[in-house]
């Protein structure tokens, strides 16, 4: 985001939280600017940005795309130093405007009313929908001879991978994720399934190549990133032109935004 130099001060004075659009400026810094401008603590802009900040922080720190209304009230008291009665009007307005969503998913096994940023909720639903579309496998790949040396969780993961169309392998450092990827590549090669290996960065791609002994590239190279007029970039491979392979392995996927 860019400010016109002749209006920058005016815009910040009107709403100091516009500064949060710049990388490195979070709610805390913007709130300090607000205090220096003597804008009231219960200003609508502060309440709205505060609620958004609380929900975004929950997603970034723990992966939760929603929190209970009880937890939201606690966080409002902690972050904004306000009573719920002070913020309820703006909270209800954010619900009415569609900025916030009340989660009512039948499969969501959580107690209390769950509140989410609508943008995060819709992103989660889109991802879930696309994963379901990928889940079309009916056959099971044989893994005989590939389980030797694997621990219990690794065996379970390998069995699940052999049955799945799409699989997300997660685990703490040192739990054997990297070793398991090599076995997955071995399985694909034994079954003569064409595949590609990639990672978000060149360093991660090189590590994947060293591990498997097979060619690995960055995601951008694999999809053939192409510059267009106006500084826009597109990919040669996309939904309309998918990669001509039977399987894709993406390492270090947590780096992908």
C-alpha positions as MATLAB code, in Angstrom:
seq = 'XXXXXXXXXXXXXXXXXXXXXXXXXXXXXXXXXXXXXXXXXXXXXXXXXXXXXXXXXXXXXXXXXXXXXXXXXXXXXXXXXXXXXXXXXXXXXXXXXXXXXXXXXXXXXXXXXXXXXXXXXXXXXXXXXXXXXXXXXXXXXXXXXXXXXXXXXXXXXXXXXXXXXXXXXXXXXXXXXXXXXXXXXXXXXXXXXXXXXXXXXXXXXXXXXXXXXXXXXXXXXXXXXXXXXXXXXXXXXXXXXXXXXXXXXXXXXXXXX';
ca = [
       0.000    0.000    0.000;
       1.223    3.528   -0.824;
       0.113    6.820    0.710;
       0.094   10.026   -1.255;
       2.613   12.209    0.555;
       0.139   15.071    0.911;
      -2.472   12.845    2.605;
      -0.352   10.403    4.627;
      -0.574   12.346    7.889;
      -4.283   12.966    7.413;
      -5.021    9.279    6.844;
      -2.986    8.151    9.842;
      -4.644   10.732   12.054;
      -8.075    9.532   10.928;
      -7.262    5.863   11.445;
      -3.777    4.941   12.714;
      -4.554    1.262   12.118;
      -4.095    1.758    8.378;
      -0.410    1.430    9.247;
      -1.024   -2.287    9.838;
      -1.164   -2.714    6.082;
       2.601   -2.210    6.021;
       4.822   -5.192    6.707;
       6.303   -5.033   10.194;
       3.590   -2.807   11.665;
       1.243   -4.777   13.891;
      -1.607   -3.880   16.192;
       0.672   -2.985   19.110;
       2.618   -0.346   17.171;
      -0.510    1.071   15.547;
      -2.178    1.222   18.946;
       0.739    3.217   20.332;
       0.265    5.714   17.497;
      -3.426    5.860   18.372;
      -2.581    6.648   22.008;
      -0.164    9.402   20.943;
      -2.950   10.928   18.855;
      -5.279   10.845   21.896;
      -7.872    8.772   20.057;
     -10.202    7.125   22.628;
      -9.625    3.486   23.562;
     -13.218    2.637   22.612;
     -12.960    4.161   19.133;
     -14.764    1.933   16.585;
     -11.626    1.569   14.456;
      -9.643    0.311   17.460;
     -12.322   -2.193   18.431;
     -12.630   -3.544   14.894;
      -8.892   -3.833   14.272;
      -8.467   -5.334   17.727;
     -10.994   -8.094   17.110;
      -9.454   -8.839   13.716;
      -5.996   -8.904   15.327;
      -7.147  -11.360   18.010;
      -8.585  -13.773   15.434;
      -5.595  -13.438   13.087;
      -3.199  -14.085   15.971;
      -5.098  -17.254   16.913;
      -4.757  -18.495   13.335;
      -1.068  -17.640   13.047;
       0.041  -18.888   16.465;
      -1.996  -22.087   16.832;
      -3.697  -22.647   13.483;
      -7.176  -22.023   14.902;
      -9.397  -20.379   12.309;
     -12.037  -19.719   14.945;
     -12.257  -19.182   18.697;
     -15.162  -19.401   21.130;
     -17.137  -16.303   22.037;
     -15.985  -16.827   25.626;
     -12.326  -16.819   24.578;
     -12.904  -13.781   22.341;
     -14.320  -11.884   25.304;
     -11.264  -12.809   27.392;
      -8.895  -11.698   24.648;
     -10.777   -8.425   24.184;
     -10.253   -7.662   27.875;
      -6.567   -8.580   27.604;
      -5.668   -6.922   24.301;
      -8.017   -3.949   24.216;
      -8.441   -3.479   27.989;
     -12.156   -3.015   27.439;
     -15.312   -4.609   28.788;
     -17.408   -6.677   26.393;
     -20.205   -4.140   26.751;
     -17.824   -1.556   25.266;
     -17.204   -3.574   22.104;
     -20.483   -5.428   21.602;
     -21.992   -2.814   19.262;
     -19.052   -2.984   16.847;
     -18.856   -6.767   17.201;
     -22.507   -7.137   16.162;
     -21.941   -4.702   13.279;
     -19.006   -6.807   12.052;
     -21.263   -9.870   12.092;
     -24.018   -8.026   10.209;
     -21.531   -6.758    7.608;
     -20.079  -10.235    7.068;
     -16.627   -9.381    8.390;
     -17.140  -12.031   11.079;
     -18.917  -15.382   10.838;
     -20.493  -17.592   13.472;
     -19.283  -21.127   12.765;
     -22.114  -23.643   12.650;
     -20.343  -26.622   11.057;
     -21.965  -29.843   12.257;
     -18.611  -31.627   12.236;
     -16.919  -28.995   14.397;
     -16.652  -30.734   17.768;
     -16.113  -27.628   19.868;
     -18.100  -26.244   22.780;
     -19.678  -22.804   22.704;
     -20.322  -20.429   19.833;
     -17.313  -20.234   17.502;
     -16.353  -16.922   15.892;
     -14.187  -16.611   12.779;
     -12.972  -13.989   10.368;
     -15.087  -14.585    7.286;
     -12.013  -14.375    5.045;
     -10.308  -17.199    6.976;
     -13.511  -19.222    7.133;
     -14.028  -19.001    3.374;
     -10.371  -19.853    2.732;
     -10.684  -22.934    4.937;
     -13.867  -24.039    3.155;
     -12.234  -23.559   -0.256;
      -9.196  -25.619    0.748;
     -11.402  -28.373    2.204;
     -13.527  -28.438   -0.950;
     -10.479  -28.783   -3.202;
      -9.019  -31.537   -1.028;
     -12.298  -33.459   -1.276;
     -12.199  -33.141   -5.072;
      -8.723  -34.664   -5.031;
      -9.913  -37.595   -2.930;
     -10.862  -39.842   -5.850;
      -8.541  -42.833   -5.374;
     -10.171  -46.262   -5.116;
      -7.113  -48.481   -5.416;
      -4.394  -49.130   -2.827;
      -0.727  -49.087   -3.774;
       1.296  -52.067   -2.519;
       3.852  -51.248    0.165;
       5.307  -54.713    0.759;
       9.002  -54.396    1.488;
       8.767  -50.665    2.127;
       7.922  -50.806    5.824;
      11.195  -52.224    7.071;
      12.925  -49.870    9.500;
       9.851  -47.670    9.977;
       8.482  -46.829   13.431;
       4.817  -47.247   14.366;
       3.636  -43.772   13.311;
       5.664  -44.005   10.115;
       4.060  -47.352    9.244;
       0.587  -45.870    9.809;
       1.454  -42.873    7.654;
       2.828  -45.064    4.868;
      -0.331  -47.179    4.879;
      -2.490  -44.052    4.700;
      -0.401  -42.595    1.864;
      -0.824  -45.810   -0.129;
      -4.611  -45.384    0.064;
      -4.941  -41.608   -0.292;
      -5.261  -39.297   -3.264;
      -3.894  -36.442   -1.195;
      -1.967  -36.681    2.060;
      -0.487  -34.091    4.423;
       2.434  -35.417    6.447;
       3.081  -33.404    9.613;
       5.269  -33.915   12.641;
       7.833  -32.298   14.897;
      11.494  -32.139   13.827;
      13.259  -35.469   14.190;
      10.141  -37.633   13.821;
      11.246  -39.148   10.516;
       9.223  -37.172    7.968;
      12.197  -36.831    5.648;
      12.997  -40.548    5.784;
       9.387  -41.376    4.996;
       9.421  -39.167    1.884;
      12.213  -41.352    0.482;
      10.024  -44.420    0.972;
       7.142  -42.694   -0.807;
       9.412  -41.991   -3.783;
      10.530  -45.630   -3.735;
       6.877  -46.718   -3.815;
       6.106  -44.476   -6.791;
       9.121  -45.753   -8.699;
       8.257  -49.396   -8.020;
       4.748  -48.803   -9.352;
       6.117  -46.862  -12.337;
       4.034  -43.822  -11.448;
       5.365  -40.598  -12.962;
       6.045  -37.970  -10.309;
       7.671  -34.627   -9.579;
       9.434  -33.373   -6.463;
       9.431  -29.729   -5.436;
       9.745  -27.343   -2.500;
       9.119  -23.629   -1.901;
      12.820  -22.658   -1.846;
      15.936  -23.663   -3.728;
      17.627  -24.774   -0.504;
      14.716  -27.046    0.419;
      14.595  -28.426   -3.142;
      18.304  -29.268   -3.033;
      17.851  -31.031    0.286;
      14.957  -33.047   -1.151;
      17.108  -33.979   -4.143;
      19.949  -35.116   -1.876;
      17.545  -37.204    0.181;
      15.801  -38.982   -2.687;
      18.473  -39.015   -5.367;
      15.863  -37.687   -7.785;
      15.490  -34.305   -9.478;
      13.707  -31.675   -7.373;
      12.939  -28.048   -8.191;
      11.246  -25.050   -6.646;
       7.472  -24.818   -7.039;
       7.874  -21.803   -9.338;
      10.246  -23.636  -11.667;
       8.029  -26.708  -11.761;
       4.917  -24.708  -12.657;
       6.927  -22.565  -15.116;
       6.435  -19.066  -13.788;
       6.002  -16.632  -16.694;
       6.228  -12.813  -16.602;
       3.387  -10.898  -18.212;
       2.839   -7.246  -19.104;
       2.334   -4.905  -16.176;
       4.548   -6.822  -13.786;
       2.051   -9.678  -13.462;
       3.279  -13.263  -13.196;
       1.364  -16.349  -14.306;
       2.087  -20.079  -14.400;
       2.188  -22.245  -17.511;
       0.772  -25.107  -15.442;
      -2.485  -24.434  -13.618;
      -5.989  -25.873  -13.199;
      -6.567  -25.682  -16.946;
      -3.146  -27.110  -17.803;
      -2.126  -29.501  -14.998;
       1.279  -31.107  -14.691;
       1.524  -34.293  -16.834;
       2.385  -36.509  -13.858;
       0.715  -39.100  -11.689;
       1.958  -37.882   -8.312;
       3.414  -34.738   -6.778;
       5.534  -34.458   -3.631;
       5.915  -30.991   -2.080;
       8.374  -30.756    0.803;
       8.376  -27.980    3.440;
       4.818  -27.084    2.471;
       4.350  -25.036    5.650;
       6.377  -22.309    3.902;
       3.599  -21.857    1.333;
       1.225  -19.009    2.112;
];
